[in-house]
Amino acid sequence: MQEKLLGNIEYNYKTIKENIANAAIKSGRNPDDITFLAATKTVDVQYINYAISLGLDHIGENRVQELLSKYDGYNLDCADLHFIGHLQTNKVRQIIGKVSTIQSVDSLKLAKEISRLSENAGITTKILVEVNIGREENKGGVMPDRVEELLYQISELPSIAVDGLMAIPPICENEQKIRGYFENMRNMFIDISHKNIDNISMNTLSMGMSGDYREAILEGATLVRIGSSLFGARNYN
């Protein structure tokens, strides 16, 4: 059973890398310019480390407690660890210094806590500002018309560095519609980069998951977050 799972991961990894490369070339970019981050929620450390042994160099966890329970087991000599899920302010302390990037910052309150704890630890923590591109009431992220205001506020904080934007568009089967959300994110990303806001970098546009990462790359994503297409369907039991 274990050998079969490892074989599936190896096959899936190669397939995803090929798909990323093809989409990157089609979008007029170098495949090396696209970061493949594995979303590792519910995935056992041995399978994460096996993917890392294949060449995977970015992993992301959605839950603080799960990240902490796996932390000592990750092969972080060869991979960069991100936090990609909703983060409560009172749990920031537990991951500062353990992750290189927090991808899901959507409020000044959360940014201030990351800044304060990073400054206390003598480090700078990279973040992405999460945008609620579909304006969904039940989803995290700052509304599109508030993004620039939040960026200016964060730019004044010490020990925190904005590296770009992140989004999770609404679920939809229509390729044209999903590409529309991704296009809106790309346009926002480009507009902000042209403003040259002090202490704000637009290096990373994190969008696209297992079902739509190719479309996201075609519309300008520089980082895609892929879980089930690599590790198989989630087991929540």
C-alpha positions as CSV (number, residue, x, y, z in Angstrom):
1,M,0.0,0.0,0.0
2,Q,2.8,2.4,0.9
3,E,4.8,1.7,-2.2
4,K,1.6,2.3,-4.3
5,L,1.1,5.7,-2.6
6,L,4.7,6.7,-3.2
7,G,4.4,5.6,-6.8
8,N,1.3,7.7,-7.2
9,I,3.0,10.7,-5.6
10,E,6.0,10.4,-8.0
11,Y,3.7,10.1,-11.0
12,N,1.5,13.0,-9.9
13,Y,4.5,15.2,-9.2
14,K,6.0,14.7,-12.7
15,T,2.6,15.3,-14.3
16,I,2.0,18.5,-12.3
17,K,5.5,19.8,-13.2
18,E,4.8,19.1,-16.9
19,N,1.5,20.9,-16.7
20,I,3.0,23.8,-15.0
21,A,5.8,24.0,-17.6
22,N,3.3,23.8,-20.5
23,A,1.1,26.5,-19.0
24,A,4.1,28.8,-18.2
25,I,5.4,28.5,-21.8
26,K,1.9,29.2,-23.1
27,S,1.7,32.3,-21.0
28,G,5.1,33.4,-22.4
29,R,7.1,32.7,-19.2
30,N,9.9,30.4,-18.1
31,P,8.6,27.3,-16.2
32,D,11.3,28.1,-13.5
33,D,9.4,31.3,-12.8
34,I,6.4,29.4,-11.4
35,T,6.6,28.1,-7.8
36,F,4.9,24.8,-7.1
37,L,3.9,24.8,-3.4
38,A,2.4,21.5,-2.1
39,A,-0.6,22.1,0.2
40,T,0.0,19.4,2.9
41,K,-3.1,19.5,5.0
42,T,-3.8,16.0,6.5
43,V,-0.8,14.6,4.6
44,D,1.6,12.4,6.7
45,V,5.2,13.8,7.0
46,Q,6.7,10.7,5.3
47,Y,4.8,11.5,2.1
48,I,5.6,15.2,2.3
49,N,9.3,14.3,2.7
50,Y,9.1,11.9,-0.2
51,A,7.7,14.6,-2.5
52,I,10.6,16.9,-1.3
53,S,13.0,14.1,-2.3
54,L,11.6,14.3,-5.8
55,G,12.4,18.0,-6.0
56,L,9.5,19.8,-4.3
57,D,10.9,22.8,-2.6
58,H,7.8,24.6,-1.1
59,I,5.2,23.3,1.3
60,G,2.2,24.9,3.0
61,E,0.1,24.1,6.0
62,N,-3.4,25.4,6.6
63,R,-3.7,24.8,10.4
64,V,-1.4,25.9,13.2
65,Q,-1.8,22.8,15.3
66,E,-1.1,20.4,12.4
67,L,2.0,22.4,11.4
68,L,3.3,22.3,14.9
69,S,2.7,18.5,15.2
70,K,4.6,17.9,12.0
71,Y,7.3,20.6,12.3
72,D,10.2,18.5,13.6
73,G,9.6,15.9,10.9
74,Y,9.7,18.1,7.8
75,N,12.8,18.0,5.7
76,L,13.2,21.8,5.8
77,D,16.8,21.7,4.6
78,C,15.4,21.2,1.1
79,A,12.0,23.0,1.3
80,D,10.5,26.3,2.3
81,L,7.5,26.2,4.7
82,H,4.6,28.6,4.3
83,F,1.4,29.1,6.3
84,I,-1.5,29.2,3.8
85,G,-4.7,29.0,6.0
86,H,-6.8,31.3,8.1
87,L,-4.6,32.6,10.9
88,Q,-6.0,33.8,14.2
89,T,-4.2,36.6,15.9
90,N,-3.7,34.7,19.1
91,K,-1.9,31.9,17.2
92,V,0.7,34.0,15.4
93,R,3.2,33.5,18.2
94,Q,3.2,29.8,17.6
95,I,4.5,30.0,14.0
96,I,6.7,33.1,14.0
97,G,10.2,31.9,13.1
98,K,8.9,28.6,11.9
99,V,7.5,29.7,8.5
100,S,9.2,31.9,5.9
101,T,5.9,33.3,4.6
102,I,2.3,33.8,5.9
103,Q,0.1,33.8,2.8
104,S,-3.2,34.7,4.4
105,V,-3.0,38.2,6.0
106,D,-6.2,40.1,5.5
107,S,-6.3,42.7,8.3
108,L,-4.2,45.4,9.9
109,K,-4.7,43.7,13.3
110,L,-3.1,40.5,12.1
111,A,-0.3,42.3,10.4
112,K,0.5,44.3,13.5
113,E,0.8,41.1,15.6
114,I,3.1,39.5,13.0
115,S,5.1,42.7,13.0
116,R,5.3,42.9,16.8
117,L,6.3,39.2,17.3
118,S,8.8,39.2,14.4
119,E,10.4,42.4,15.8
120,N,10.7,40.7,19.2
121,A,12.3,37.7,17.6
122,G,14.7,39.8,15.6
123,I,13.5,38.5,12.3
124,T,11.5,39.8,9.3
125,T,8.5,37.7,8.2
126,K,7.3,37.8,4.6
127,I,3.6,37.9,4.1
128,L,1.1,37.9,1.2
129,V,-2.1,40.0,1.5
130,E,-5.1,37.8,0.9
131,V,-7.7,39.3,-1.4
132,N,-11.4,38.2,-1.4
133,I,-11.5,38.5,-5.2
134,G,-15.0,37.1,-5.4
135,R,-16.4,39.3,-2.6
136,E,-17.8,36.2,-0.7
137,E,-19.1,37.0,2.7
138,N,-18.2,33.6,4.2
139,K,-14.5,33.7,3.0
140,G,-11.4,35.4,4.3
141,G,-9.5,38.1,2.5
142,V,-9.7,41.9,2.2
143,M,-12.1,43.3,-0.3
144,P,-10.5,44.4,-3.5
145,D,-11.3,48.1,-3.0
146,R,-9.5,48.0,0.4
147,V,-6.3,46.3,-0.6
148,E,-4.3,49.4,-1.4
149,E,-5.3,51.1,1.9
150,L,-4.2,48.0,3.8
151,L,-0.9,47.8,2.0
152,Y,-0.1,51.4,2.8
153,Q,-0.9,50.7,6.5
154,I,1.3,47.6,6.6
155,S,4.1,49.3,4.8
156,E,4.7,51.4,8.0
157,L,5.2,48.4,10.2
158,P,8.6,47.0,11.2
159,S,9.8,43.4,10.7
160,I,7.2,42.5,8.2
161,A,7.6,42.5,4.4
162,V,4.8,42.3,1.9
163,D,5.9,40.0,-0.9
164,G,2.7,40.0,-3.0
165,L,-0.9,38.9,-3.1
166,M,-2.9,35.7,-2.6
167,A,-6.5,34.7,-3.5
168,I,-8.9,31.8,-3.5
169,P,-11.6,32.6,-6.1
170,P,-15.1,31.3,-5.9
171,I,-15.7,27.7,-6.9
172,C,-17.1,27.6,-10.5
173,E,-17.0,25.2,-13.3
174,N,-16.9,27.8,-16.0
175,E,-13.3,28.2,-17.2
176,Q,-14.0,31.7,-18.6
177,K,-15.4,32.9,-15.3
178,I,-12.6,31.5,-13.2
179,R,-10.0,33.0,-15.6
180,G,-11.9,36.3,-15.1
181,Y,-11.2,36.2,-11.4
182,F,-7.5,35.4,-12.0
183,E,-7.3,38.2,-14.6
184,N,-8.7,40.7,-12.0
185,M,-6.0,39.5,-9.5
186,R,-3.3,39.9,-12.1
187,N,-4.4,43.4,-13.0
188,M,-4.5,44.4,-9.3
189,F,-1.0,42.9,-8.8
190,I,0.4,44.8,-11.8
191,D,-1.3,48.1,-10.7
192,I,0.1,47.9,-7.2
193,S,3.6,47.0,-8.4
194,H,3.6,50.2,-10.6
195,K,2.8,52.3,-7.5
196,N,6.2,51.5,-6.0
197,I,5.0,51.7,-2.4
198,D,7.8,51.8,0.1
199,N,8.5,48.4,1.8
200,I,6.0,46.7,-0.5
201,S,7.2,44.2,-3.1
202,M,5.0,42.5,-5.7
203,N,7.1,39.3,-6.3
204,T,4.5,36.7,-5.6
205,L,1.0,36.2,-7.0
206,S,-0.3,33.1,-5.3
207,M,-3.5,31.8,-6.9
208,G,-4.6,28.5,-8.4
209,M,-5.1,25.1,-6.7
210,S,-5.5,21.5,-7.9
211,G,-8.6,22.2,-10.1
212,D,-7.5,25.4,-11.7
213,Y,-3.7,25.9,-11.4
214,R,-3.2,25.8,-15.2
215,E,-5.8,28.6,-15.7
216,A,-4.2,30.6,-12.9
217,I,-0.7,30.3,-14.6
218,L,-2.1,31.4,-17.9
219,E,-3.5,34.5,-16.2
220,G,-0.2,35.4,-14.4
221,A,0.1,33.3,-11.2
222,T,3.7,33.0,-10.0
223,L,2.9,30.5,-7.2
224,V,0.3,27.7,-7.3
225,R,-0.9,25.7,-4.2
226,I,-1.6,22.1,-5.1
227,G,-2.7,19.4,-2.7
228,S,-5.0,16.6,-3.8
229,S,-3.6,16.5,-7.3
230,L,-0.3,15.6,-5.8
231,F,-1.1,13.5,-2.7
232,G,-4.6,12.2,-3.6
233,A,-8.0,12.9,-2.1
234,R,-8.0,14.2,1.4
235,N,-8.7,11.8,4.3
236,Y,-10.5,13.8,7.0
237,N,-11.3,10.8,9.2
